[in-house]
Amino acid sequence: MNEHTPATPAAVGATAPVAAAENASAYATAPAEPDLNTAATPKPRKVSGWFIAVYMLTYFALNLTMLLPALFSIAYKVQLIDPAAKATSLGIIIGVGSIFGLVAGPLFGVLSDATRVLWGRRRTWHVAGIGLAALGASVTAAAPNTVVMVVGYAIAQLGVAAFSAGFNPILAERVPSYQRGKVGALGGVSASLAGVGAYLVGAQLTGNIFVLFLLPVALFLLVSILFFVTVPDAPAPEGTAAPSVSELARSFVFNPKNFPDFAMVWLGKFLLQFGFTFFSTYQLYLLLDRLGFTPTQAAGQLGLVSGLSLLAMMGFAVGGGFLSDKLRRRKPFIYTASVLIVSGLAVVSIAPDFVTIVIGGVLLSAGVGAFTSVDLAMATDLLPERNKAGKYMGIYYLSSGIPGALAPLVAPTILMIGGGANYTLLFLFGAALALGTIITTWRIRGVR
């Protein structure tokens, strides 16, 4: 498995970066463990503070490249060129683009494992991804209508899948196991800051659409040069072969009847992710339509209050992880997360003012923190076949990737009920889905 710590940046809607970044995790998850003891990838040595700093900086730039469009840029551009149908257009653009990335991600991941290019198998995909992301951002920025925006964002998502395939394996291949927890956690902090920065940067760049879309890609390119100088790479070992498309597809299939506990933990995350993706996609439009904010005002407000949400998320994540290990319990923390997320969605659904939306967002952030503190641990505890960990963790990441693509496509239909802009119904529907996670967790028998 290509190890990757899912990013959990937080703003008022901390769930948005979670969805986007976990989708990126799914993009580059290959269905096989990398061989860390080949000549091309020797057993990793202890990495330096400089390596960690460069890794964090690159992770920040990567997440900013992913999250600025997902959280702000796309929604801002859509309301400029298609204000009457912005909710539907946004859902189509995000949903269709995410499907491209979701399908391409695993394929790019295994192709990266088998790439035999002299300057490095990972660098090849990293650079190709930057090129695709730049092309996609340019097309999206110049798009005169939503159809062209769909094309541009789909290209950009292919770029995300490609450079994730080139970057995500670094933790497993270049960082020894006794440092991965620390480096992964610091990467999560970088991603959190990128989620906050997405709103702050977006609010300052609304006067120039091309800069708004291309600045994060340009920053990622510059930081990647430093990354290439710092992190070595090599071709795949001779004889390495990528699986066929059919073999790859089969690697993401399992029988839920044979492994009911793993099926329930997968379904629980799917429902939770589906529910809060509604908020992550439409929080900007909520402020525009319900409170009458301008896009610049909305982005600024979301960025300014992000610190509170970030503290809630990280507090519950760190505290939950510590208590879960000490008490040897997983399920109570999933129950807590579900209740917090359901409560946050319910509060936001009826919020009459910005302060109430902030309260709901903080509850959502706390719920995300509680969930991320134990969800990977619980999934790992319930792996059906330990010798196929890469396959099953790849399957598990799809529990966030699939909702990230489908929820934006479903949301416009719900929003149109009752005359349009029915955010109350949308978020209550999301809360109902999140309640289902309590049921799926209760049905799990393999962990307490």
N, C-alpha and C positions, 0 to 999 in steps of 0.2 A: 504494500500500500504506500502511496506517496503521502507521507505524513504532512498534516497541515492542521494548525489550530484555527478553528473557525473564528473569524473576526467578530467582535461584538462592540462596535462603536455605538455611542449613544448620543441622541439629541432628545428633544421632547418626545419624539417617536423613536426610541432606541431600536425598535424592532426593524426599522428600515435597513440600516446597515447590516444587521444580523442576517436578514433574508438575502441581501445582495451578496454578502461575503460568503455565506454558506453555499450559495449557488456556485460561487467560484470554486469552493472546495470540491464540490461535485464535479466540476469541469475537469479537474486534473487528477482525479482519483483513478489510478489504474487498478485492474483487477488482479494484480500479482505483486508480491513483495519484491522490491529491488534487491539484487544481490550486492551487498555492501562490501564484499570481500574479493572482488575481481580486481584485475590490474587497473582497470579504468576507474573503479570506485573503491579504493582501499578502505580498510577499517578507519573511520574518522578519528582524527586527533582532537584534542581540546582546542576550541576556537578562542581567539583573542577578543579583547574588548573592542578593538577596531572592527573585527568581523561582525560582532553583534551590533555595533552602531550602524554599520553599513546595511546590515540585514534589516534593521528597524527602519532606517530611512527609505530603503527600497520598498519595504512593505507598506509604509505610509503612502508613498507615491503610487504604488500599485492600487491600493484601496481608494485613493482619491480619484484615480482614473476610472475606477468602476462605479464609485458612489456618487460623484457629482452629477453625472447624467441620470442615474437611477433615482436620486433624491430630489434633484432640482432642475437641471438643465432641460431635460425632455419636457417636463411639465410646464416649465416657463415658456419654452418655444411653442408648444402646442396651444397654449392659451393666447398666444399672439396671432397665430395663423388660422386657428379654427376655434374661436371662443364659444361658438354656439354648441359645438359637439365635443368639447375638450375632454370630458370624462370618458366618452367612448373611444376617442382617438388615442388618448393616453393609454388606456387598457390594451388596445390592439398593438400599439407600438412596443410597449414593454413586454406584453405577453408573447408576441410573435418573435421578437428579438431574443427573448430568453429561451425560447424553444430551440433556436439555432445554436445558442451557446450550450444548452443542456445536451443536445445530441452530439455536438462536435467535441465537447470536453473530454469524455472518456476516450474517444478515438484519438484525439491529439495527445492525450497522456500516454497511451501505449505506443504510439508512433514515436514519441519523444524517447521512450525507453530504448527503441531500436534504431535511432538515427545515428548513422556513421558519417559524420562530417568532421573534418580535422579540427576545426576550432571549437567543437563541443556539441554534444547532442542537445543539451539544455539551452545553450545560447542561441542555437538556430531557431528554436521555437519562441524563445523570449523576444528576439529581434523581429521575427515574422509577426508576432503578436502586436508589437509596437506599430509596425507598418500598417497592419489591418485596422488597429484602433485609430490611428491618425486618419486613414482613409474614411473610416466610418464616421468619425467626428466631423470631418470636412463635409461629407455628403449630408449629414444630419443638419449641420449649421446652415448650409446653403439651400436646404430643401424648401421648395415653394409650397408644398402640401404634405399631408400626412402620409400619403403613399410613398413618397420619396424618403420621408423620415423613417418609415418601416424598413426600407432597404438599408439606409444608413445605420440604423441602430442594430440591425441584424449583422452587418459587416463588423461593427464595433464589438458585438458580442462574440463573434468568431475570434476577434483579436484578444478579447479577455480570455477565452478558452485556450488560445495558443500561448500567450505569455504566462498564464497560470501553469500550463504544462511545463514551461521552462523554468519557473521559479519555485513552485510548491515542493518539488522533490528535494530541494537543497537541505531542508531541515533533516530529512532522513539520511541523506547521502554525505553531508559534510559536517554534521554536528553529532558528537557522541551522545549516547543515550542519557548519560548523567547530566548533560547540559540542555537537553531538549525541552524539559519542562520550563526552565528559566527563559530560554530563547523564545519558545513558543508563547509564553506569557507576555514577554516584552513585545513580541509581534502583535499580540492582541491589543496591547496598549497603543501601539502605533496605528492600528486599524481604528481604534476608538477615536483617536485624535483626528484621523482622516474623516470619520463620520461627522464629527463636529465641524471640521474645516470645510466640508462640502457646503454647508449652509452659509458659513461666514464668507467663503470665497464667492459662492454664487450670488450673494447679496451685493457684492462689490463689482460684479462684472456684467450686470444686466444691460449696460449700455453698449456692449459689443458682443454680439452672438458668437462670432468666430473665436474670439479670445475665450469666451465662456466654455466652449466645447474643446478647444485645442490646448489651452494652458495646462490642464492636468496631464495630457499625453506628452507635451513638451517637457514638463517636469520629470515625468517617469523616464523619458529618454535620457535626460541629463544624469539622473541618479543611476540609471542602469549602466552607464559608462563606468562610474565609480564601482558599481557592483561587479562588472566584468573584470576590472583590474584586481579586485580583492578576492573574488571567488574563482578557483580554478575549475576547469571543465575538460572533458575528453570525449572522444567518440564512444559509442556503445561498443562493448566487447565484441570481437569477431565472432560471427555465428549467431548473434542475437537476432531473433526473428519476431516481428510483430504478429499478433494473432489476426486471423481473418475477421471480417465484419461479423460473420455468423458466430464465430467463437467468442468474440467480444460481447455480442448480444446475449449469448447463453450465460456468460459470466455474471450477468445482472438479473438472473432469474432464479427463484427458489420456490419451493412449495410451502405456503403458509401453514398447511395442515400438519406438515412434518415438524415445523418449528414454530409453534403458536406463540411462545413468549417473544421471540424476535419479531414476529409479525405484529404483535400488539405494540411493542415499543416503536416500531416503524410507523404504524398507523397513528399512534399518539402524537408523534412529532409532526407527521403530515397534517393532522387536523389543527394543531397549534399554529404551525407555520402558515397554513391556509388562512386561518382567522386573522392573524396580525399582519399578514401581507396586505390585506385590505387597507389597513391604516397606513402602512409604510408607503403605499403607492399614492394614496389620496389625501395625505395630511396637508399638503400645500393647498389643494383645492378647497379643503374644509375651511381653512383660514380665509381664502378669497371669497368663497360663496356665502359662508355663514356669518363671518365677522367683518367682511368688507375690506380686508387688508389688500394692499397692492402686493405684487410678487416680491418686490424688494423689501417691503416692510415685513412680510411673512418670513422670508429667509433670515432676515436680521434677528427677528424675535426668536425663531427656532434656534439659531446659533447662540444667542445670548443666554438662554435658559438651559442650554445643553449640559452645562456643568453639573447642575442638580441631578439631572437624569443619569449622567455618567457616574456620579457618586452612588446613586441608588443601585444602578446595575452592577458596578464593581463590588460594592459592599455585599450584595446578596450573592454574587458569584464567588468571591473569596470566602465569605463566611459559610455559604452553603457547601462548598467543596470541602472545607476543613471539618465541618460538623458531620457531613455525610461519611467521610472516612473514619472519623472518631466513633460515630454511633453505628457504623456499618449498616446504614440505611440509605436507600435511594428513593423509594416511592414517596415518602412524606414530602420530599423536596419538589417532586414533580407535581404533587397535589397542590402545594403552596404556590408554585409557579402558575399552574392553571387558574387558580382562584385569583391571583393578582392580575393576570392577563385578562381574564374575563371581566374583572372589576374595572380595569383600565379602559377596556373597550366600551363597557356599559356607561362609564362616566363620560367618555368622549362623545358617545352617541347622542347624549342629551345636553352637552355643554353649551351654555348660553353665552360664555365669554372666554377670553383667552386664559385667564387664571384657572378656570375649571379644566380647560384642555391641558394645561400644564400638569395639573394634578393627575389627570388620567394618563398622561404620558409618563409621569414618574412611576405610577403603578405598573404600567407596561414595562418600563425599564427594569424595575425591581423583579418583575416576573421573568423577564428574559435572563437576568442575572441568576435567579434561582434555578431556572431550567438549564442554562449552560453549565452550571456548577456540577451537574450530575448526569446529563443526558448521554454524553459520550462514554462515561464510566459505566452507566447502566447498559448501553448497547454493547460495550465490550464484554461485560459480565455475561451477556446473553448470546454471545456469538454461537451459532449452531455448530460450526466446525472450526476448531482453533487453527488447524493447518491451512485454512482458507480465509484468513483474517482480511486480506486485501479485498477479496471478492465481496465479503459481507459488509465491510465498512464502505465500500463503493456503493453497495445497495442502500446502506443506511443514509448516506449523503443525499441520495435521490429523494428522500423523504422531505427535504427542504427545497431541493431543486425543482421538483415537479410543481409544488404549490406556487413557487415563485414565478413560474410560467403561466399556470392556469388561473390563479386568482385574479390577475389583472384582466383576463379575458372574460371572466364571469362577472366581475364587479359592475360594468356598465349596465347590464341587464337589471341588476338589483337597484342601482341608482335611479333608473328610469321609472320605477314603480311609484305611483302616486304623483306623477307630474314632473319628476326629475330632481336631481341633487338630493336624493333621499339618503343622506349620510347616516341618519339615525338607523334606518333599516340595515344598511350595509354593515355598520359596526356591530349591531346587535346580532346579525347573522354570523359575523365573525366570532362573537362571544359564544354563540351556541355551538359552533364548531369546536372552539377551545374547551368548552365543557366536556366534549367527547373524550378529551385526553384523560380526564379523571376516570372515565369508565374503562378505557383501554388499559390504563395503569393498574386499576383494581384487578383486572383479569390476569395480570402477569403473576406467575407463581415462582419464577426462578430467582427473584431477588426480593428483599424486604423493603 
